[in-house]
């Protein structure tokens, strides 16, 4: 035993006497040292089964579909590396399983098996000046058979911020400062919609399966034009897709650095619990996609709509919020999407219908609630 909590204990395996039928050798040499993956020792069908069990146990439902990823390896569109000062430059790494130290990867098979790329990044970081920098990180994006690097540092940029020959573009950001070298615009086509991302904003990692998730939300909402509030919308990818379907969409996002991915919908910035009461039109649908910690209790009474769609990256907080909303809503459908193979993370979409006056016009429902 390595750690003890009130209701459970942690332990470390000393010896495996007999391997289970689903156990396999992990592909990554850093597995069980790096904290990024937890399930590489299970074959992929067993991972899907485990995630179905996570979801049914959390939501107390009998059966649920979990859609597998198109690829279980190399699916990530980007990674984030922590940077530590080393000599005059930096060393890179992922947060280790102990949540304190960092692990310098030789490669990362859920992102890329190109060991030369990681070697080039590692060597380039040694040349960047760390003078006057207290903290830094690096995001690496795959783009057109190359990569785009995005450095974030505090409180200033490296003195010798520069481009690198192996990267299509390199950008640097510190409070009030920014430098760019080469082409640093990320462009993707998602559900036939061209979308541009900032390297410093949000971008979904598993794009093929994300498309299936977005399409599920679109199908559940239907083609009849509706008034929709998209809460915690990020750069508004879902908002843009719904607006393309002739819905009237307002996105709400706290982070002002998340610039809308297109201009086909209205964007409001601020905390949901402060912005939502000021929106005048009664929504036919509210879509929420909160961070891992889920909804705050202050948001529960503000969610007044005939149809509520909840996109979650954490089954346990989804279960908590469904319980918190249970006086007003009942769950009609739930589907899981394995956007992050080799990890315990699971994206879930749930359709909740109002228990109050189910066939009422949205405006009347909003006024009478």
C-alpha positions as CSV (number, residue, x, y, z in Angstrom):
1,X,0.0,0.0,0.0
2,X,1.3,3.4,-1.0
3,X,-1.5,5.8,0.2
4,X,-4.6,5.5,2.3
5,X,-7.8,7.6,2.0
6,X,-11.1,7.4,4.0
7,X,-12.8,5.0,1.7
8,X,-10.1,3.5,-0.5
9,X,-6.4,2.7,-0.6
10,X,-3.6,3.0,-3.3
11,X,-1.2,0.1,-3.8
12,X,1.6,-0.8,-6.2
13,X,1.7,-4.2,-8.0
14,X,4.8,-6.2,-7.0
15,X,4.4,-9.2,-9.2
16,X,1.9,-10.3,-11.9
17,X,1.4,-14.1,-11.3
18,X,-0.9,-14.6,-14.3
19,X,-1.7,-12.0,-17.0
20,X,-5.4,-11.3,-17.7
21,X,-6.7,-12.0,-21.3
22,X,-6.9,-8.2,-22.0
23,X,-3.5,-7.2,-20.7
24,X,-0.8,-6.2,-23.2
25,X,2.6,-4.6,-23.2
26,X,2.4,-0.8,-23.1
27,X,3.7,0.9,-26.3
28,X,5.2,3.9,-24.6
29,X,8.5,3.6,-22.7
30,X,7.3,6.2,-20.2
31,X,4.1,4.5,-19.2
32,X,3.6,4.4,-15.4
33,X,6.2,7.1,-15.1
34,X,4.5,9.8,-17.1
35,X,1.1,10.8,-15.8
36,X,-0.6,11.2,-19.2
37,X,-1.8,7.7,-19.9
38,X,-3.3,5.1,-17.5
39,X,-4.7,2.3,-19.7
40,X,-2.0,1.4,-22.2
41,X,-1.7,-2.0,-20.5
42,X,-5.2,-2.9,-21.7
43,X,-6.1,-3.8,-25.3
44,X,-8.5,-1.2,-26.9
45,X,-11.8,-3.2,-26.7
46,X,-11.1,-3.7,-23.0
47,X,-10.6,0.1,-22.6
48,X,-14.0,0.8,-24.2
49,X,-15.6,-1.8,-21.9
50,X,-14.0,-0.2,-18.9
51,X,-15.2,3.3,-19.9
52,X,-18.7,1.9,-20.4
53,X,-18.5,0.6,-16.9
54,X,-17.3,4.0,-15.6
55,X,-20.2,5.7,-17.2
56,X,-23.0,3.3,-16.2
57,X,-21.7,3.2,-12.6
58,X,-21.5,7.0,-12.4
59,X,-24.9,7.7,-13.9
60,X,-26.6,4.6,-12.5
61,X,-27.9,3.5,-15.9
62,X,-28.0,0.0,-17.3
63,X,-26.4,0.4,-20.7
64,X,-24.7,3.1,-22.7
65,X,-22.9,3.3,-26.0
66,X,-19.3,4.5,-26.0
67,X,-18.1,5.3,-29.5
68,X,-14.4,4.2,-30.0
69,X,-11.8,6.4,-31.5
70,X,-10.9,6.0,-35.2
71,X,-7.3,5.5,-34.1
72,X,-6.1,4.6,-30.6
73,X,-2.6,5.9,-31.3
74,X,-1.4,9.2,-32.9
75,X,-4.9,10.7,-32.4
76,X,-3.9,13.9,-30.6
77,X,-3.7,17.1,-32.6
78,X,-1.5,18.8,-30.0
79,X,0.3,18.3,-26.7
80,X,1.4,20.6,-23.9
81,X,4.9,20.4,-22.5
82,X,6.0,21.9,-19.2
83,X,9.3,23.8,-19.3
84,X,11.8,24.0,-16.5
85,X,14.9,26.1,-16.5
86,X,18.1,24.2,-17.3
87,X,21.4,25.9,-17.7
88,X,20.8,29.0,-19.9
89,X,17.8,27.3,-21.6
90,X,14.9,24.9,-20.9
91,X,14.2,21.3,-20.5
92,X,10.8,19.9,-21.5
93,X,8.5,17.3,-20.0
94,X,5.1,15.9,-19.1
95,X,3.9,16.0,-15.5
96,X,4.9,12.7,-13.9
97,X,2.6,10.3,-12.2
98,X,3.6,11.8,-8.8
99,X,2.2,15.2,-10.0
100,X,5.5,16.9,-9.0
101,X,8.4,16.0,-11.3
102,X,8.4,16.1,-15.1
103,X,9.3,13.3,-17.5
104,X,11.3,14.2,-20.6
105,X,9.7,12.1,-23.5
106,X,11.7,10.5,-26.2
107,X,8.4,10.4,-28.1
108,X,4.7,10.2,-27.3
109,X,2.8,7.5,-29.3
110,X,-0.7,9.1,-28.7
111,X,0.7,12.2,-30.5
112,X,3.5,11.1,-32.8
113,X,6.1,8.3,-33.0
114,X,8.5,10.7,-34.7
115,X,11.5,10.5,-32.3
116,X,13.4,13.0,-34.4
117,X,10.7,15.6,-33.8
118,X,11.1,15.3,-30.0
119,X,14.9,15.4,-30.3
120,X,14.7,18.6,-32.4
121,X,12.3,20.2,-29.9
122,X,14.6,19.2,-27.0
123,X,17.7,20.6,-28.7
124,X,15.9,23.9,-29.7
125,X,14.8,24.5,-26.1
126,X,18.4,24.4,-24.9
127,X,19.1,27.5,-27.2
128,X,16.3,29.7,-25.9
129,X,17.3,32.1,-23.2
130,X,15.6,31.6,-19.8
131,X,16.9,34.9,-18.4
132,X,14.2,36.7,-16.4
133,X,11.6,34.0,-17.0
134,X,9.8,32.5,-14.0
135,X,7.5,29.9,-15.7
136,X,7.0,28.6,-19.2
137,X,5.2,26.0,-21.3
138,X,5.1,24.8,-24.9
139,X,2.2,23.6,-27.0
140,X,3.1,21.5,-30.1
141,X,0.5,21.3,-32.9
142,X,0.4,19.0,-35.9
143,X,-0.3,21.0,-39.1
144,X,0.2,20.0,-42.7
145,X,2.9,17.3,-42.2
146,X,4.8,19.8,-39.9
147,X,4.3,21.4,-36.5
148,X,3.5,24.8,-35.0
149,X,5.1,25.7,-31.7
150,X,3.4,28.0,-29.2
151,X,5.5,29.2,-26.2
152,X,3.8,30.8,-23.2
153,X,6.1,32.4,-20.7
154,X,5.9,34.7,-17.6
155,X,6.6,37.5,-17.0
156,X,8.4,38.1,-20.4
157,X,9.4,36.6,-23.7
158,X,12.8,34.8,-24.2
159,X,15.4,37.4,-25.1
160,X,16.3,35.5,-28.2
161,X,12.7,34.4,-29.4
162,X,13.2,32.9,-32.8
163,X,11.8,30.5,-35.4
164,X,13.1,26.9,-35.9
165,X,13.7,25.2,-39.3
166,X,11.7,22.0,-38.4
167,X,8.6,24.0,-37.5
168,X,6.1,25.6,-39.9
169,X,5.6,28.4,-37.5
170,X,6.6,29.5,-34.0
171,X,4.8,31.9,-31.7
172,X,5.6,33.3,-28.3
173,X,3.3,34.9,-25.8
174,X,3.8,36.7,-22.5
175,X,1.7,39.3,-20.6
176,X,1.3,42.1,-23.1
177,X,3.8,40.7,-25.5
178,X,3.7,38.5,-28.6
179,X,6.1,37.5,-31.4
180,X,5.5,35.2,-34.4
181,X,7.7,33.6,-36.9
182,X,6.4,31.8,-40.0
183,X,2.8,30.7,-40.4
184,X,1.2,30.2,-37.0
185,X,-2.5,29.9,-38.1
186,X,-4.1,26.6,-37.3
187,X,-6.7,25.7,-39.9
188,X,-8.9,22.6,-39.9
189,X,-12.1,21.6,-41.8
190,X,-14.6,20.1,-39.3
191,X,-18.0,18.9,-40.6
192,X,-17.2,20.7,-43.8
193,X,-16.8,24.0,-42.0
194,X,-13.4,25.7,-42.3
195,X,-12.3,26.7,-38.8
196,X,-9.3,28.7,-37.7
197,X,-7.7,28.3,-34.3
198,X,-5.3,30.4,-32.3
199,X,-2.4,28.3,-31.0
200,X,-3.1,30.0,-27.6
201,X,-6.8,29.2,-27.6
202,X,-8.7,25.9,-27.4
203,X,-8.6,23.2,-30.0
204,X,-10.1,19.8,-29.7
205,X,-7.6,17.0,-29.8
206,X,-9.3,14.0,-31.5
207,X,-10.9,15.8,-34.5
208,X,-12.5,12.8,-36.3
209,X,-14.4,11.6,-33.2
210,X,-15.1,15.2,-32.2
211,X,-17.0,15.6,-35.5
212,X,-19.2,12.6,-34.5
213,X,-19.9,14.3,-31.1
214,X,-20.8,17.6,-32.7
215,X,-23.0,15.8,-35.2
216,X,-24.8,14.0,-32.4
217,X,-25.7,17.3,-30.7
218,X,-26.9,18.8,-34.1
219,X,-29.1,15.7,-34.7
220,X,-30.6,15.8,-31.3
221,X,-31.5,19.5,-31.7
222,X,-33.0,18.9,-35.1
223,X,-33.4,21.1,-38.2
224,X,-36.4,23.3,-37.1
225,X,-34.8,26.7,-36.4
226,X,-34.4,27.2,-32.7
227,X,-33.1,29.8,-30.2
228,X,-30.0,28.3,-28.6
229,X,-27.7,29.3,-25.8
230,X,-24.3,27.6,-26.0
231,X,-22.7,28.0,-22.5
232,X,-19.0,27.5,-21.8
233,X,-18.6,27.6,-25.6
234,X,-14.9,28.2,-25.9
235,X,-14.2,29.5,-29.4
236,X,-17.7,28.5,-30.4
237,X,-17.2,25.5,-32.7
238,X,-20.6,24.0,-31.7
239,X,-22.2,27.4,-32.0
240,X,-20.8,27.8,-35.5
241,X,-22.2,24.4,-36.6
242,X,-25.6,25.2,-35.1
243,X,-25.7,28.6,-36.7
244,X,-24.9,26.9,-40.1
245,X,-28.1,24.9,-39.5
246,X,-30.1,28.3,-39.4
247,X,-30.5,28.2,-35.6
248,X,-30.2,31.5,-33.7
249,X,-27.2,31.0,-31.4
250,X,-25.6,33.0,-28.5
251,X,-22.4,31.6,-27.1
252,X,-21.3,32.5,-23.6
253,X,-17.6,32.2,-22.6
254,X,-15.5,33.4,-19.7
255,X,-12.1,33.5,-21.4
256,X,-11.8,36.5,-23.7
257,X,-8.7,35.0,-25.4
258,X,-11.1,32.4,-27.0
259,X,-11.9,34.4,-30.1
260,X,-14.9,33.2,-32.0
261,X,-14.0,30.8,-34.8
262,X,-16.4,32.6,-37.2
263,X,-18.9,35.5,-37.2
264,X,-22.2,33.5,-37.7
265,X,-23.3,33.7,-34.1
266,X,-23.4,36.1,-31.2
267,X,-20.8,35.9,-28.5
268,X,-21.1,37.1,-24.9
269,X,-18.1,37.2,-22.5
270,X,-18.4,36.6,-18.8
271,X,-19.3,34.0,-16.1
272,X,-22.4,32.0,-17.1
273,X,-24.1,32.8,-13.8
274,X,-23.7,36.6,-14.5
275,X,-24.4,36.6,-18.3
276,X,-27.4,34.2,-18.5
277,X,-29.8,36.3,-16.4
278,X,-29.3,39.3,-18.8
279,X,-30.2,37.3,-21.9
280,X,-33.7,38.4,-22.8
281,X,-34.9,35.8,-25.3
282,X,-36.3,32.5,-24.0
283,X,-34.2,29.6,-25.4
284,X,-35.6,26.5,-27.0
285,X,-32.3,24.7,-26.2
286,X,-29.4,25.3,-23.8
287,X,-26.2,23.5,-24.4
288,X,-23.6,23.4,-21.6
289,X,-20.0,22.2,-22.0
290,X,-18.4,23.1,-18.6
291,X,-14.8,22.4,-17.4
292,X,-14.0,19.2,-15.5
293,X,-15.3,20.6,-12.2
294,X,-18.8,20.8,-13.8
295,X,-21.5,23.4,-13.1
296,X,-21.6,25.6,-10.1
297,X,-24.8,25.3,-8.0
298,X,-25.5,28.9,-8.8
299,X,-26.1,27.9,-12.5
300,X,-28.7,25.2,-11.8
301,X,-31.7,27.5,-11.3
302,X,-30.8,29.5,-14.4
303,X,-31.1,26.6,-16.8
304,X,-34.7,27.1,-17.9
305,X,-35.4,25.4,-21.2
306,X,-37.4,22.5,-22.7
307,X,-34.2,20.8,-23.9
308,X,-30.8,20.8,-22.1
309,X,-27.8,19.2,-23.7
310,X,-24.8,18.6,-21.4
311,X,-21.4,17.8,-22.9
312,X,-19.1,16.5,-20.2
313,X,-15.4,15.5,-19.9
314,X,-15.9,14.0,-16.4
315,X,-18.6,11.4,-15.7
316,X,-18.5,11.9,-12.0
317,X,-19.3,15.7,-12.2
318,X,-21.9,14.9,-14.9
319,X,-23.6,12.5,-12.5
320,X,-23.5,15.1,-9.7
321,X,-25.0,17.8,-11.9
322,X,-27.7,15.5,-13.3
323,X,-28.7,14.8,-9.7
324,X,-28.6,18.6,-8.9
325,X,-31.0,19.2,-11.9
326,X,-33.2,16.2,-11.3
327,X,-36.2,18.2,-9.9
328,X,-36.5,20.0,-13.2
329,X,-35.0,17.5,-15.8
330,X,-34.9,13.9,-16.6
331,X,-32.3,12.1,-18.7
332,X,-33.5,10.9,-22.1
333,X,-30.3,9.9,-23.9
334,X,-26.6,9.4,-23.0
335,X,-23.7,8.6,-25.3
336,X,-19.9,8.4,-24.6
337,X,-17.1,9.3,-27.0
338,X,-13.6,8.0,-26.4
339,X,-11.7,11.1,-27.4
340,X,-8.7,10.1,-25.3
341,X,-7.7,6.4,-25.8
342,X,-5.0,5.1,-23.4
343,X,-6.4,7.4,-20.7
344,X,-9.3,7.2,-18.2
345,X,-10.8,10.4,-19.7
346,X,-14.2,10.1,-21.4
347,X,-16.3,12.7,-23.2
348,X,-20.1,12.2,-22.7
349,X,-23.1,13.9,-24.2
350,X,-26.5,13.7,-22.3
351,X,-29.9,14.9,-23.5
352,X,-32.1,16.1,-20.7
353,X,-35.8,17.1,-21.2
354,X,-37.8,19.3,-18.9
355,X,-40.2,17.6,-16.5
356,X,-42.4,20.8,-16.6
357,X,-44.9,21.3,-19.4
358,X,-43.0,19.3,-22.0
359,X,-44.9,20.5,-25.0
360,X,-45.0,24.2,-24.2
361,X,-43.6,27.0,-26.3
362,X,-40.1,28.0,-25.1
363,X,-41.0,31.6,-24.4
364,X,-44.0,30.6,-22.3
365,X,-41.9,28.0,-20.5
366,X,-39.3,30.6,-19.6
367,X,-41.8,33.1,-18.3
368,X,-43.8,30.6,-16.3
369,X,-40.8,28.8,-14.6
